[in-house]
Amino acid sequence: MFTPEAISRLVREIRLEHGLPESPFRIDEVRYDPEGGKLFIIAHDRTDKSVVIGNSLVIGKLRERLGVRQVTVYSNLDLETKRRKLDEAEKLLPKELEFLTPIVEAERRFPPREWPEVTGNLKTLVFLSFSAKPLLGFAKALKLPYGAIGLRHTYPRLEYEAVEGDLRELFFPNEDKLVRIARERGAKLVLADFPFPLGEKDGVYLLNPFRLLHIGFFELKYLFGFEFPTMVDKEALLEFVAKLTYDGLMESTDGAKVVWRYWRRRR
């Protein structure tokens, strides 16, 4: 239905119509998920990817003209980096977390994303850090027995038990505090926006599933939906966004939008 040649012609037409430079680019592969109405364009390298995206204008017009629900562009390097991260992730998994292996294997075949039915068997504590809604979605998708906690007044539309803490913890969760709460509740696994994929402390596993699976901010919005916290520590936000961008988990344009969302408010 969709071919690299046909999509390339359409990208050139859109760029020309909107006065964008006639930059050379190469599309190596196109994959379509008819069930989700999602088109995945795999560009040769990141420069080609930038030309195809065209400051979001080009992919927006592509989506309209092709009548698909979503258009996403990756470079070969993006996907190779993801595969390397997944190889590392699989080596990290202890026996108690082997239920994640089918998800890791499914992510190797991405795109499109087709997760098998998985049932987790560890009592879990979900801390509603920045990726609150995706973390809850992940716990539900894996049928983990979980309880959710979060900082007071940060996510009024989500259900969780409020705990006291510093707003910086939205971006850099307090590991010791979460381990203590988990142990008090008999939980063996904590899900949060940790700055690492997987760790262990005092018999409790600390997991950032999206770092483990190398799933970026843009994908999370479509996979689980997203709820922004009502308040943040702005310096921690900047540090967090810079780290995500550096690690290839957030596009710089998305990072700028997230920062501006809070910076435009009155200090």
Secondary structure by P-SEA (a helix, b strand, c coil): cccaaaaaaaaaaaaaaacccbbbbbbccccccccccbbbbbcccaaaaaaaaccaaaaaaaaaaacccbbbbbcaaaaaaaaaaaaaaaaacccccccaaaaaaaaaacccccccbbbbccbbbbbbccaaaaaaaaaaaacccbbbbbccccccccbbbbbbbcccccccccaaaaaaaaaaaccccccccccccccccccbbbbcccccccccaaaaaaacbbbbbcccaaaaaaaaaaaaaaaccccaaaaaaaaaacccccc
